[in-house]
Amino acid sequence: MEEAWRNQNVFGWMSFVLKEKLKTLKAIVKVWSKEEYGGMEDRVERLVEEIKSIDEKGEIGVLTTREVDLWKASFWSCGESLRQRMLW
């Protein structure tokens, strides 16, 4: 961020320079956010569906160790994704 701010060569009135620098910085933050958190809603939705599916299977019968591990991992990943979304 600092480097992007410093490397901008904008000339003119101070308010114009600030506006242009902020506009460029906004674009950079937008790209970063999409790379870092993009598709979060889809990911959470997919994990919830996976957890529901395993829960339903567990209600009908016994789950394998692999299925239990998958359920735990999905549950943990879903929680982490939701926490990241709340922090952002």
PDB file of N, CA, C and O in Angstrom:
ATOM      1  N   MET A   1       0.815  -1.175   0.000  1.00  0.00           N
ATOM      2  CA  MET A   1       0.000   0.000   0.000  1.00  0.00           C
ATOM      3  C   MET A   1       0.873   1.260   0.000  1.00  0.00           C
ATOM      4  O   MET A   1       0.676   2.173  -0.802  1.00  0.00           O
ATOM      5  N   GLU A   2       1.827   1.283   0.907  1.00  0.00           N
ATOM      6  CA  GLU A   2       2.704   2.455   0.960  1.00  0.00           C
ATOM      7  C   GLU A   2       3.434   2.656  -0.360  1.00  0.00           C
ATOM      8  O   GLU A   2       3.540   3.774  -0.864  1.00  0.00           O
ATOM      9  N   GLU A   3       3.931   1.565  -0.906  1.00  0.00           N
ATOM     10  CA  GLU A   3       4.680   1.651  -2.160  1.00  0.00           C
ATOM     11  C   GLU A   3       3.786   2.154  -3.290  1.00  0.00           C
ATOM     12  O   GLU A   3       4.195   2.996  -4.088  1.00  0.00           O
ATOM     13  N   ALA A   4       2.564   1.631  -3.350  1.00  0.00           N
ATOM     14  CA  ALA A   4       1.628   2.072  -4.386  1.00  0.00           C
ATOM     15  C   ALA A   4       1.317   3.553  -4.227  1.00  0.00           C
ATOM     16  O   ALA A   4       1.194   4.278  -5.214  1.00  0.00           O
ATOM     17  N   TRP A   5       1.193   3.995  -2.989  1.00  0.00           N
ATOM     18  CA  TRP A   5       0.907   5.409  -2.724  1.00  0.00           C
ATOM     19  C   TRP A   5       2.075   6.300  -3.164  1.00  0.00           C
ATOM     20  O   TRP A   5       1.887   7.318  -3.830  1.00  0.00           O
ATOM     21  N   ARG A   6       3.286   5.884  -2.771  1.00  0.00           N
ATOM     22  CA  ARG A   6       4.469   6.691  -3.075  1.00  0.00           C
ATOM     23  C   ARG A   6       4.810   6.702  -4.560  1.00  0.00           C
ATOM     24  O   ARG A   6       5.321   7.700  -5.069  1.00  0.00           O
ATOM     25  N   ASN A   7       4.536   5.613  -5.253  1.00  0.00           N
ATOM     26  CA  ASN A   7       4.929   5.499  -6.656  1.00  0.00           C
ATOM     27  C   ASN A   7       3.999   6.228  -7.626  1.00  0.00           C
ATOM     28  O   ASN A   7       4.256   6.254  -8.830  1.00  0.00           O
ATOM     29  N   GLN A   8       2.941   6.809  -7.116  1.00  0.00           N
ATOM     30  CA  GLN A   8       2.026   7.536  -7.991  1.00  0.00           C
ATOM     31  C   GLN A   8       2.574   8.944  -8.249  1.00  0.00           C
ATOM     32  O   GLN A   8       2.897   9.680  -7.317  1.00  0.00           O
ATOM     33  N   ASN A   9       2.667   9.290  -9.498  1.00  0.00           N
ATOM     34  CA  ASN A   9       3.145  10.620  -9.878  1.00  0.00           C
ATOM     35  C   ASN A   9       1.962  11.426 -10.404  1.00  0.00           C
ATOM     36  O   ASN A   9       1.663  11.429 -11.598  1.00  0.00           O
ATOM     37  N   VAL A  10       1.310  12.101  -9.483  1.00  0.00           N
ATOM     38  CA  VAL A  10       0.147  12.920  -9.836  1.00  0.00           C
ATOM     39  C   VAL A  10       0.500  14.367  -9.512  1.00  0.00           C
ATOM     40  O   VAL A  10       1.059  14.659  -8.455  1.00  0.00           O
ATOM     41  N   PHE A  11       0.172  15.258 -10.420  1.00  0.00           N
ATOM     42  CA  PHE A  11       0.490  16.666 -10.232  1.00  0.00           C
ATOM     43  C   PHE A  11      -0.777  17.507 -10.299  1.00  0.00           C
ATOM     44  O   PHE A  11      -1.727  17.168 -11.004  1.00  0.00           O
ATOM     45  N   GLY A  12      -0.774  18.581  -9.573  1.00  0.00           N
ATOM     46  CA  GLY A  12      -1.914  19.497  -9.576  1.00  0.00           C
ATOM     47  C   GLY A  12      -2.200  19.979  -8.179  1.00  0.00           C
ATOM     48  O   GLY A  12      -1.361  19.887  -7.283  1.00  0.00           O
ATOM     49  N   TRP A  13      -3.405  20.498  -8.008  1.00  0.00           N
ATOM     50  CA  TRP A  13      -3.822  20.964  -6.688  1.00  0.00           C
ATOM     51  C   TRP A  13      -3.795  19.800  -5.715  1.00  0.00           C
ATOM     52  O   TRP A  13      -4.037  18.654  -6.095  1.00  0.00           O
ATOM     53  N   MET A  14      -3.498  20.099  -4.456  1.00  0.00           N
ATOM     54  CA  MET A  14      -3.371  19.057  -3.446  1.00  0.00           C
ATOM     55  C   MET A  14      -4.640  18.199  -3.343  1.00  0.00           C
ATOM     56  O   MET A  14      -4.547  16.981  -3.194  1.00  0.00           O
ATOM     57  N   SER A  15      -5.807  18.816  -3.420  1.00  0.00           N
ATOM     58  CA  SER A  15      -7.048  18.043  -3.342  1.00  0.00           C
ATOM     59  C   SER A  15      -7.189  17.109  -4.540  1.00  0.00           C
ATOM     60  O   SER A  15      -7.695  15.995  -4.400  1.00  0.00           O
ATOM     61  N   PHE A  16      -6.748  17.551  -5.713  1.00  0.00           N
ATOM     62  CA  PHE A  16      -6.784  16.706  -6.909  1.00  0.00           C
ATOM     63  C   PHE A  16      -5.822  15.528  -6.760  1.00  0.00           C
ATOM     64  O   PHE A  16      -6.171  14.393  -7.084  1.00  0.00           O
ATOM     65  N   VAL A  17      -4.619  15.799  -6.273  1.00  0.00           N
ATOM     66  CA  VAL A  17      -3.614  14.748  -6.068  1.00  0.00           C
ATOM     67  C   VAL A  17      -4.152  13.710  -5.095  1.00  0.00           C
ATOM     68  O   VAL A  17      -4.047  12.509  -5.346  1.00  0.00           O
ATOM     69  N   LEU A  18      -4.729  14.167  -3.982  1.00  0.00           N
ATOM     70  CA  LEU A  18      -5.284  13.250  -2.982  1.00  0.00           C
ATOM     71  C   LEU A  18      -6.396  12.404  -3.586  1.00  0.00           C
ATOM     72  O   LEU A  18      -6.435  11.190  -3.386  1.00  0.00           O
ATOM     73  N   LYS A  19      -7.297  13.040  -4.322  1.00  0.00           N
ATOM     74  CA  LYS A  19      -8.415  12.318  -4.944  1.00  0.00           C
ATOM     75  C   LYS A  19      -7.906  11.237  -5.897  1.00  0.00           C
ATOM     76  O   LYS A  19      -8.389  10.106  -5.867  1.00  0.00           O
ATOM     77  N   GLU A  20      -6.952  11.575  -6.726  1.00  0.00           N
ATOM     78  CA  GLU A  20      -6.429  10.613  -7.699  1.00  0.00           C
ATOM     79  C   GLU A  20      -5.687   9.466  -7.020  1.00  0.00           C
ATOM     80  O   GLU A  20      -5.808   8.309  -7.425  1.00  0.00           O
ATOM     81  N   LYS A  21      -4.926   9.794  -5.994  1.00  0.00           N
ATOM     82  CA  LYS A  21      -4.199   8.743  -5.274  1.00  0.00           C
ATOM     83  C   LYS A  21      -5.172   7.799  -4.569  1.00  0.00           C
ATOM     84  O   LYS A  21      -4.982   6.583  -4.585  1.00  0.00           O
ATOM     85  N   LEU A  22      -6.203   8.353  -3.958  1.00  0.00           N
ATOM     86  CA  LEU A  22      -7.205   7.519  -3.284  1.00  0.00           C
ATOM     87  C   LEU A  22      -7.965   6.647  -4.282  1.00  0.00           C
ATOM     88  O   LEU A  22      -8.286   5.495  -3.991  1.00  0.00           O
ATOM     89  N   LYS A  23      -8.247   7.199  -5.450  1.00  0.00           N
ATOM     90  CA  LYS A  23      -8.945   6.435  -6.484  1.00  0.00           C
ATOM     91  C   LYS A  23      -8.105   5.229  -6.918  1.00  0.00           C
ATOM     92  O   LYS A  23      -8.623   4.122  -7.062  1.00  0.00           O
ATOM     93  N   THR A  24      -6.813   5.455  -7.121  1.00  0.00           N
ATOM     94  CA  THR A  24      -5.907   4.367  -7.512  1.00  0.00           C
ATOM     95  C   THR A  24      -5.772   3.347  -6.381  1.00  0.00           C
ATOM     96  O   THR A  24      -5.783   2.140  -6.621  1.00  0.00           O
ATOM     97  N   LEU A  25      -5.645   3.837  -5.160  1.00  0.00           N
ATOM     98  CA  LEU A  25      -5.523   2.943  -4.010  1.00  0.00           C
ATOM     99  C   LEU A  25      -6.780   2.096  -3.839  1.00  0.00           C
ATOM    100  O   LEU A  25      -6.696   0.921  -3.484  1.00  0.00           O
ATOM    101  N   LYS A  26      -7.933   2.685  -4.090  1.00  0.00           N
ATOM    102  CA  LYS A  26      -9.192   1.948  -3.998  1.00  0.00           C
ATOM    103  C   LYS A  26      -9.201   0.767  -4.969  1.00  0.00           C
ATOM    104  O   LYS A  26      -9.635  -0.329  -4.614  1.00  0.00           O
ATOM    105  N   ALA A  27      -8.731   0.989  -6.172  1.00  0.00           N
ATOM    106  CA  ALA A  27      -8.678  -0.081  -7.173  1.00  0.00           C
ATOM    107  C   ALA A  27      -7.742  -1.203  -6.717  1.00  0.00           C
ATOM    108  O   ALA A  27      -8.039  -2.383  -6.904  1.00  0.00           O
ATOM    109  N   ILE A  28      -6.624  -0.829  -6.126  1.00  0.00           N
ATOM    110  CA  ILE A  28      -5.660  -1.828  -5.646  1.00  0.00           C
ATOM    111  C   ILE A  28      -6.264  -2.644  -4.510  1.00  0.00           C
ATOM    112  O   ILE A  28      -6.128  -3.867  -4.480  1.00  0.00           O
ATOM    113  N   VAL A  29      -6.924  -1.975  -3.582  1.00  0.00           N
ATOM    114  CA  VAL A  29      -7.558  -2.671  -2.449  1.00  0.00           C
ATOM    115  C   VAL A  29      -8.677  -3.587  -2.939  1.00  0.00           C
ATOM    116  O   VAL A  29      -8.865  -4.681  -2.408  1.00  0.00           O
ATOM    117  N   LYS A  30      -9.405  -3.147  -3.934  1.00  0.00           N
ATOM    118  CA  LYS A  30     -10.495  -3.948  -4.494  1.00  0.00           C
ATOM    119  C   LYS A  30      -9.965  -5.257  -5.088  1.00  0.00           C
ATOM    120  O   LYS A  30     -10.543  -6.322  -4.866  1.00  0.00           O
ATOM    121  N   VAL A  31      -8.877  -5.175  -5.832  1.00  0.00           N
ATOM    122  CA  VAL A  31      -8.262  -6.370  -6.420  1.00  0.00           C
ATOM    123  C   VAL A  31      -7.755  -7.289  -5.315  1.00  0.00           C
ATOM    124  O   VAL A  31      -7.985  -8.498  -5.354  1.00  0.00           O
ATOM    125  N   TRP A  32      -7.065  -6.716  -4.331  1.00  0.00           N
ATOM    126  CA  TRP A  32      -6.552  -7.502  -3.205  1.00  0.00           C
ATOM    127  C   TRP A  32      -7.686  -8.210  -2.463  1.00  0.00           C
ATOM    128  O   TRP A  32      -7.577  -9.393  -2.141  1.00  0.00           O
ATOM    129  N   SER A  33      -8.751  -7.499  -2.198  1.00  0.00           N
ATOM    130  CA  SER A  33      -9.885  -8.070  -1.473  1.00  0.00           C
ATOM    131  C   SER A  33     -10.502  -9.235  -2.239  1.00  0.00           C
ATOM    132  O   SER A  33     -10.844 -10.266  -1.659  1.00  0.00           O
ATOM    133  N   LYS A  34     -10.636  -9.056  -3.536  1.00  0.00           N
ATOM    134  CA  LYS A  34     -11.223 -10.124  -4.358  1.00  0.00           C
ATOM    135  C   LYS A  34     -10.329 -11.358  -4.369  1.00  0.00           C
ATOM    136  O   LYS A  34     -10.825 -12.483  -4.309  1.00  0.00           O
ATOM    137  N   GLU A  35      -9.008 -11.156  -4.446  1.00  0.00           N
ATOM    138  CA  GLU A  35      -8.070 -12.267  -4.428  1.00  0.00           C
ATOM    139  C   GLU A  35      -8.082 -12.969  -3.067  1.00  0.00           C
ATOM    140  O   GLU A  35      -8.038 -14.196  -2.988  1.00  0.00           O
ATOM    141  N   GLU A  36      -8.141 -12.177  -2.008  1.00  0.00           N
ATOM    142  CA  GLU A  36      -8.049 -12.711  -0.660  1.00  0.00           C
ATOM    143  C   GLU A  36      -9.362 -13.327  -0.175  1.00  0.00           C
ATOM    144  O   GLU A  36      -9.356 -14.395   0.436  1.00  0.00           O
ATOM    145  N   TYR A  37     -10.471 -12.668  -0.442  1.00  0.00           N
ATOM    146  CA  TYR A  37     -11.752 -13.082   0.108  1.00  0.00           C
ATOM    147  C   TYR A  37     -12.801 -13.394  -0.949  1.00  0.00           C
ATOM    148  O   TYR A  37     -13.943 -13.699  -0.604  1.00  0.00           O
ATOM    149  N   GLY A  38     -12.451 -13.328  -2.200  1.00  0.00           N
ATOM    150  CA  GLY A  38     -13.406 -13.561  -3.272  1.00  0.00           C
ATOM    151  C   GLY A  38     -14.041 -14.937  -3.202  1.00  0.00           C
ATOM    152  O   GLY A  38     -13.376 -15.925  -2.890  1.00  0.00           O
ATOM    153  N   GLY A  39     -15.308 -14.991  -3.488  1.00  0.00           N
ATOM    154  CA  GLY A  39     -16.020 -16.264  -3.484  1.00  0.00           C
ATOM    155  C   GLY A  39     -16.304 -16.792  -2.091  1.00  0.00           C
ATOM    156  O   GLY A  39     -16.643 -17.965  -1.936  1.00  0.00           O
ATOM    157  N   MET A  40     -16.174 -15.955  -1.079  1.00  0.00           N
ATOM    158  CA  MET A  40     -16.371 -16.405   0.299  1.00  0.00           C
ATOM    159  C   MET A  40     -17.792 -16.921   0.504  1.00  0.00           C
ATOM    160  O   MET A  40     -17.988 -17.954   1.144  1.00  0.00           O
ATOM    161  N   GLU A  41     -18.782 -16.213  -0.033  1.00  0.00           N
ATOM    162  CA  GLU A  41     -20.179 -16.631   0.128  1.00  0.00           C
ATOM    163  C   GLU A  41     -20.408 -18.014  -0.488  1.00  0.00           C
ATOM    164  O   GLU A  41     -21.062 -18.869   0.109  1.00  0.00           O
ATOM    165  N   ASP A  42     -19.865 -18.219  -1.678  1.00  0.00           N
ATOM    166  CA  ASP A  42     -20.017 -19.513  -2.341  1.00  0.00           C
ATOM    167  C   ASP A  42     -19.330 -20.617  -1.551  1.00  0.00           C
ATOM    168  O   ASP A  42     -19.845 -21.729  -1.429  1.00  0.00           O
ATOM    169  N   ARG A  43     -18.161 -20.294  -1.018  1.00  0.00           N
ATOM    170  CA  ARG A  43     -17.408 -21.282  -0.237  1.00  0.00           C
ATOM    171  C   ARG A  43     -18.173 -21.686   1.013  1.00  0.00           C
ATOM    172  O   ARG A  43     -18.276 -22.873   1.326  1.00  0.00           O
ATOM    173  N   VAL A  44     -18.707 -20.708   1.726  1.00  0.00           N
ATOM    174  CA  VAL A  44     -19.475 -20.992   2.942  1.00  0.00           C
ATOM    175  C   VAL A  44     -20.711 -21.818   2.598  1.00  0.00           C
ATOM    176  O   VAL A  44     -21.033 -22.783   3.291  1.00  0.00           O
ATOM    177  N   GLU A  45     -21.393 -21.437   1.535  1.00  0.00           N
ATOM    178  CA  GLU A  45     -22.594 -22.168   1.117  1.00  0.00           C
ATOM    179  C   GLU A  45     -22.265 -23.623   0.772  1.00  0.00           C
ATOM    180  O   GLU A  45     -22.996 -24.538   1.151  1.00  0.00           O
ATOM    181  N   ARG A  46     -21.168 -23.826   0.056  1.00  0.00           N
ATOM    182  CA  ARG A  46     -20.759 -25.185  -0.313  1.00  0.00           C
ATOM    183  C   ARG A  46     -20.419 -26.009   0.928  1.00  0.00           C
ATOM    184  O   ARG A  46     -20.788 -27.180   1.017  1.00  0.00           O
ATOM    185  N   LEU A  47     -19.716 -25.400   1.885  1.00  0.00           N
ATOM    186  CA  LEU A  47     -19.353 -26.103   3.112  1.00  0.00           C
ATOM    187  C   LEU A  47     -20.577 -26.454   3.945  1.00  0.00           C
ATOM    188  O   LEU A  47     -20.649 -27.542   4.517  1.00  0.00           O
ATOM    189  N   VAL A  48     -21.539 -25.540   4.018  1.00  0.00           N
ATOM    190  CA  VAL A  48     -22.774 -25.806   4.767  1.00  0.00           C
ATOM    191  C   VAL A  48     -23.520 -26.979   4.141  1.00  0.00           C
ATOM    192  O   VAL A  48     -24.019 -27.849   4.855  1.00  0.00           O
ATOM    193  N   GLU A  49     -23.599 -27.009   2.822  1.00  0.00           N
ATOM    194  CA  GLU A  49     -24.266 -28.117   2.132  1.00  0.00           C
ATOM    195  C   GLU A  49     -23.546 -29.448   2.397  1.00  0.00           C
ATOM    196  O   GLU A  49     -24.187 -30.479   2.596  1.00  0.00           O
ATOM    197  N   GLU A  50     -22.224 -29.411   2.398  1.00  0.00           N
ATOM    198  CA  GLU A  50     -21.436 -30.612   2.677  1.00  0.00           C
ATOM    199  C   GLU A  50     -21.691 -31.106   4.100  1.00  0.00           C
ATOM    200  O   GLU A  50     -21.845 -32.306   4.329  1.00  0.00           O
ATOM    201  N   ILE A  51     -21.735 -30.183   5.047  1.00  0.00           N
ATOM    202  CA  ILE A  51     -22.001 -30.543   6.445  1.00  0.00           C
ATOM    203  C   ILE A  51     -23.398 -31.128   6.584  1.00  0.00           C
ATOM    204  O   ILE A  51     -23.580 -32.134   7.269  1.00  0.00           O
ATOM    205  N   LYS A  52     -24.392 -30.511   5.942  1.00  0.00           N
ATOM    206  CA  LYS A  52     -25.765 -31.017   5.996  1.00  0.00           C
ATOM    207  C   LYS A  52     -25.856 -32.425   5.428  1.00  0.00           C
ATOM    208  O   LYS A  52     -26.523 -33.295   5.989  1.00  0.00           O
ATOM    209  N   SER A  53     -25.181 -32.633   4.314  1.00  0.00           N
ATOM    210  CA  SER A  53     -25.202 -33.935   3.665  1.00  0.00           C
ATOM    211  C   SER A  53     -24.637 -35.020   4.580  1.00  0.00           C
ATOM    212  O   SER A  53     -25.212 -36.102   4.698  1.00  0.00           O
ATOM    213  N   ILE A  54     -23.521 -34.728   5.220  1.00  0.00           N
ATOM    214  CA  ILE A  54     -22.911 -35.705   6.123  1.00  0.00           C
ATOM    215  C   ILE A  54     -23.787 -35.908   7.354  1.00  0.00           C
ATOM    216  O   ILE A  54     -23.908 -37.034   7.836  1.00  0.00           O
ATOM    217  N   ASP A  55     -24.403 -34.840   7.876  1.00  0.00           N
ATOM    218  CA  ASP A  55     -25.320 -34.959   9.012  1.00  0.00           C
ATOM    219  C   ASP A  55     -26.486 -35.883   8.680  1.00  0.00           C
ATOM    220  O   ASP A  55     -26.854 -36.750   9.474  1.00  0.00           O
ATOM    221  N   GLU A  56     -27.064 -35.684   7.492  1.00  0.00           N
ATOM    222  CA  GLU A  56     -28.198 -36.513   7.069  1.00  0.00           C
ATOM    223  C   GLU A  56     -27.774 -37.974   6.950  1.00  0.00           C
ATOM    224  O   GLU A  56     -28.508 -38.875   7.356  1.00  0.00           O
ATOM    225  N   LYS A  57     -26.609 -38.196   6.402  1.00  0.00           N
ATOM    226  CA  LYS A  57     -26.108 -39.567   6.275  1.00  0.00           C
ATOM    227  C   LYS A  57     -25.886 -40.176   7.661  1.00  0.00           C
ATOM    228  O   LYS A  57     -26.150 -41.361   7.869  1.00  0.00           O
ATOM    229  N   GLY A  58     -25.404 -39.371   8.604  1.00  0.00           N
ATOM    230  CA  GLY A  58     -25.178 -39.844   9.971  1.00  0.00           C
ATOM    231  C   GLY A  58     -26.466 -40.176  10.689  1.00  0.00           C
ATOM    232  O   GLY A  58     -26.478 -41.057  11.548  1.00  0.00           O
ATOM    233  N   GLU A  59     -27.563 -39.487  10.359  1.00  0.00           N
ATOM    234  CA  GLU A  59     -28.852 -39.783  10.970  1.00  0.00           C
ATOM    235  C   GLU A  59     -29.409 -41.112  10.495  1.00  0.00           C
ATOM    236  O   GLU A  59     -30.130 -41.792  11.225  1.00  0.00           O
ATOM    237  N   ILE A  60     -29.071 -41.474   9.277  1.00  0.00           N
ATOM    238  CA  ILE A  60     -29.564 -42.729   8.691  1.00  0.00           C
ATOM    239  C   ILE A  60     -28.740 -43.926   9.156  1.00  0.00           C
ATOM    240  O   ILE A  60     -29.284 -44.998   9.419  1.00  0.00           O
ATOM    241  N   GLY A  61     -27.442 -43.739   9.255  1.00  0.00           N
ATOM    242  CA  GLY A  61     -26.563 -44.857   9.606  1.00  0.00           C
ATOM    243  C   GLY A  61     -25.291 -44.367  10.259  1.00  0.00           C
ATOM    244  O   GLY A  61     -25.209 -43.238  10.744  1.00  0.00           O
ATOM    245  N   VAL A  62     -24.304 -45.240  10.261  1.00  0.00           N
ATOM    246  CA  VAL A  62     -23.024 -44.942  10.896  1.00  0.00           C
ATOM    247  C   VAL A  62     -22.090 -44.313   9.871  1.00  0.00           C
ATOM    248  O   VAL A  62     -22.027 -44.743   8.719  1.00  0.00           O
ATOM    249  N   LEU A  63     -21.373 -43.296  10.306  1.00  0.00           N
ATOM    250  CA  LEU A  63     -20.404 -42.636   9.429  1.00  0.00           C
ATOM    251  C   LEU A  63     -19.048 -43.321   9.539  1.00  0.00           C
ATOM    252  O   LEU A  63     -18.676 -43.830  10.596  1.00  0.00           O
ATOM    253  N   THR A  64     -18.325 -43.324   8.441  1.00  0.00           N
ATOM    254  CA  THR A  64     -16.966 -43.857   8.460  1.00  0.00           C
ATOM    255  C   THR A  64     -16.048 -42.827   9.123  1.00  0.00           C
ATOM    256  O   THR A  64     -16.427 -41.668   9.291  1.00  0.00           O
ATOM    257  N   THR A  65     -14.869 -43.244   9.487  1.00  0.00           N
ATOM    258  CA  THR A  65     -13.884 -42.334  10.073  1.00  0.00           C
ATOM    259  C   THR A  65     -13.562 -41.211   9.098  1.00  0.00           C
ATOM    260  O   THR A  65     -13.414 -40.056   9.497  1.00  0.00           O
ATOM    261  N   ARG A  66     -13.457 -41.551   7.836  1.00  0.00           N
ATOM    262  CA  ARG A  66     -13.166 -40.546   6.803  1.00  0.00           C
ATOM    263  C   ARG A  66     -14.273 -39.507   6.732  1.00  0.00           C
ATOM    264  O   ARG A  66     -13.997 -38.314   6.607  1.00  0.00           O
ATOM    265  N   GLU A  67     -15.533 -39.951   6.809  1.00  0.00           N
ATOM    266  CA  GLU A  67     -16.661 -39.015   6.758  1.00  0.00           C
ATOM    267  C   GLU A  67     -16.694 -38.102   7.986  1.00  0.00           C
ATOM    268  O   GLU A  67     -17.003 -36.915   7.880  1.00  0.00           O
ATOM    269  N   VAL A  68     -16.375 -38.668   9.146  1.00  0.00           N
ATOM    270  CA  VAL A  68     -16.322 -37.864  10.375  1.00  0.00           C
ATOM    271  C   VAL A  68     -15.215 -36.815  10.251  1.00  0.00           C
ATOM    272  O   VAL A  68     -15.408 -35.653  10.609  1.00  0.00           O
ATOM    273  N   ASP A  69     -14.058 -37.233   9.743  1.00  0.00           N
ATOM    274  CA  ASP A  69     -12.945 -36.288   9.554  1.00  0.00           C
ATOM    275  C   ASP A  69     -13.321 -35.191   8.555  1.00  0.00           C
ATOM    276  O   ASP A  69     -12.986 -34.023   8.754  1.00  0.00           O
ATOM    277  N   LEU A  70     -14.011 -35.568   7.489  1.00  0.00           N
ATOM    278  CA  LEU A  70     -14.460 -34.600   6.492  1.00  0.00           C
ATOM    279  C   LEU A  70     -15.448 -33.619   7.112  1.00  0.00           C
ATOM    280  O   LEU A  70     -15.384 -32.418   6.851  1.00  0.00           O
ATOM    281  N   TRP A  71     -16.371 -34.138   7.941  1.00  0.00           N
ATOM    282  CA  TRP A  71     -17.339 -33.284   8.619  1.00  0.00           C
ATOM    283  C   TRP A  71     -16.625 -32.272   9.516  1.00  0.00           C
ATOM    284  O   TRP A  71     -16.938 -31.081   9.497  1.00  0.00           O
ATOM    285  N   LYS A  72     -15.665 -32.760  10.299  1.00  0.00           N
ATOM    286  CA  LYS A  72     -14.913 -31.871  11.197  1.00  0.00           C
ATOM    287  C   LYS A  72     -14.168 -30.793  10.406  1.00  0.00           C
ATOM    288  O   LYS A  72     -14.206 -29.614  10.756  1.00  0.00           O
ATOM    289  N   ALA A  73     -13.496 -31.213   9.342  1.00  0.00           N
ATOM    290  CA  ALA A  73     -12.729 -30.262   8.529  1.00  0.00           C
ATOM    291  C   ALA A  73     -13.654 -29.234   7.880  1.00  0.00           C
ATOM    292  O   ALA A  73     -13.326 -28.048   7.840  1.00  0.00           O
ATOM    293  N   SER A  74     -14.788 -29.670   7.379  1.00  0.00           N
ATOM    294  CA  SER A  74     -15.737 -28.764   6.738  1.00  0.00           C
ATOM    295  C   SER A  74     -16.305 -27.779   7.760  1.00  0.00           C
ATOM    296  O   SER A  74     -16.440 -26.587   7.485  1.00  0.00           O
ATOM    297  N   PHE A  75     -16.632 -28.297   8.938  1.00  0.00           N
ATOM    298  CA  PHE A  75     -17.182 -27.450   9.992  1.00  0.00           C
ATOM    299  C   PHE A  75     -16.172 -26.389  10.406  1.00  0.00           C
ATOM    300  O   PHE A  75     -16.519 -25.219  10.566  1.00  0.00           O
ATOM    301  N   TRP A  76     -14.917 -26.805  10.579  1.00  0.00           N
ATOM    302  CA  TRP A  76     -13.861 -25.868  10.963  1.00  0.00           C
ATOM    303  C   TRP A  76     -13.634 -24.821   9.871  1.00  0.00           C
ATOM    304  O   TRP A  76     -13.532 -23.629  10.162  1.00  0.00           O
ATOM    305  N   SER A  77     -13.555 -25.268   8.616  1.00  0.00           N
ATOM    306  CA  SER A  77     -13.334 -24.343   7.497  1.00  0.00           C
ATOM    307  C   SER A  77     -14.476 -23.336   7.372  1.00  0.00           C
ATOM    308  O   SER A  77     -14.250 -22.159   7.095  1.00  0.00           O
ATOM    309  N   CYS A  78     -15.692 -23.807   7.577  1.00  0.00           N
ATOM    310  CA  CYS A  78     -16.851 -22.930   7.504  1.00  0.00           C
ATOM    311  C   CYS A  78     -16.762 -21.860   8.598  1.00  0.00           C
ATOM    312  O   CYS A  78     -17.005 -20.682   8.338  1.00  0.00           O
ATOM    313  N   GLY A  79     -16.419 -22.267   9.798  1.00  0.00           N
ATOM    314  CA  GLY A  79     -16.272 -21.323  10.903  1.00  0.00           C
ATOM    315  C   GLY A  79     -15.187 -20.298  10.628  1.00  0.00           C
ATOM    316  O   GLY A  79     -15.373 -19.109  10.888  1.00  0.00           O
ATOM    317  N   GLU A  80     -14.061 -20.747  10.106  1.00  0.00           N
ATOM    318  CA  GLU A  80     -12.960 -19.833   9.780  1.00  0.00           C
ATOM    319  C   GLU A  80     -13.375 -18.837   8.705  1.00  0.00           C
ATOM    320  O   GLU A  80     -13.059 -17.650   8.796  1.00  0.00           O
ATOM    321  N   SER A  81     -14.081 -19.317   7.691  1.00  0.00           N
ATOM    322  CA  SER A  81     -14.534 -18.426   6.614  1.00  0.00           C
ATOM    323  C   SER A  81     -15.491 -17.371   7.149  1.00  0.00           C
ATOM    324  O   SER A  81     -15.413 -16.205   6.765  1.00  0.00           O
ATOM    325  N   LEU A  82     -16.386 -17.777   8.030  1.00  0.00           N
ATOM    326  CA  LEU A  82     -17.334 -16.825   8.606  1.00  0.00           C
ATOM    327  C   LEU A  82     -16.626 -15.812   9.495  1.00  0.00           C
ATOM    328  O   LEU A  82     -16.986 -14.635   9.497  1.00  0.00           O
ATOM    329  N   ARG A  83     -15.627 -16.250  10.247  1.00  0.00           N
ATOM    330  CA  ARG A  83     -14.868 -15.325  11.099  1.00  0.00           C
ATOM    331  C   ARG A  83     -14.109 -14.303  10.250  1.00  0.00           C
ATOM    332  O   ARG A  83     -14.081 -13.117  10.577  1.00  0.00           O
ATOM    333  N   GLN A  84     -13.495 -14.768   9.162  1.00  0.00           N
ATOM    334  CA  GLN A  84     -12.773 -13.852   8.278  1.00  0.00           C
ATOM    335  C   GLN A  84     -13.716 -12.827   7.668  1.00  0.00           C
ATOM    336  O   GLN A  84     -13.372 -11.652   7.540  1.00  0.00           O
ATOM    337  N   ARG A  85     -14.898 -13.277   7.296  1.00  0.00           N
ATOM    338  CA  ARG A  85     -15.868 -12.367   6.703  1.00  0.00           C
ATOM    339  C   ARG A  85     -16.299 -11.313   7.719  1.00  0.00           C
ATOM    340  O   ARG A  85     -16.490 -10.149   7.367  1.00  0.00           O
ATOM    341  N   MET A  86     -16.451 -11.718   8.969  1.00  0.00           N
ATOM    342  CA  MET A  86     -16.862 -10.774  10.016  1.00  0.00           C
ATOM    343  C   MET A  86     -15.754  -9.766  10.299  1.00  0.00           C
ATOM    344  O   MET A  86     -16.031  -8.596  10.561  1.00  0.00           O
ATOM    345  N   LEU A  87     -14.494 -10.216  10.247  1.00  0.00           N
ATOM    346  CA  LEU A  87     -13.383  -9.303  10.507  1.00  0.00           C
ATOM    347  C   LEU A  87     -13.211  -8.296   9.389  1.00  0.00           C
ATOM    348  O   LEU A  87     -12.817  -7.156   9.636  1.00  0.00           O
ATOM    349  N   TRP A  88     -13.496  -8.696   8.179  1.00  0.00           N
ATOM    350  CA  TRP A  88     -13.295  -7.825   7.046  1.00  0.00           C
ATOM    351  C   TRP A  88     -14.411  -6.834   7.000  1.00  0.00           C
ATOM    352  O   TRP A  88     -14.447  -5.984   6.110  1.00  0.00           O
TER     353      TRP A  88
END
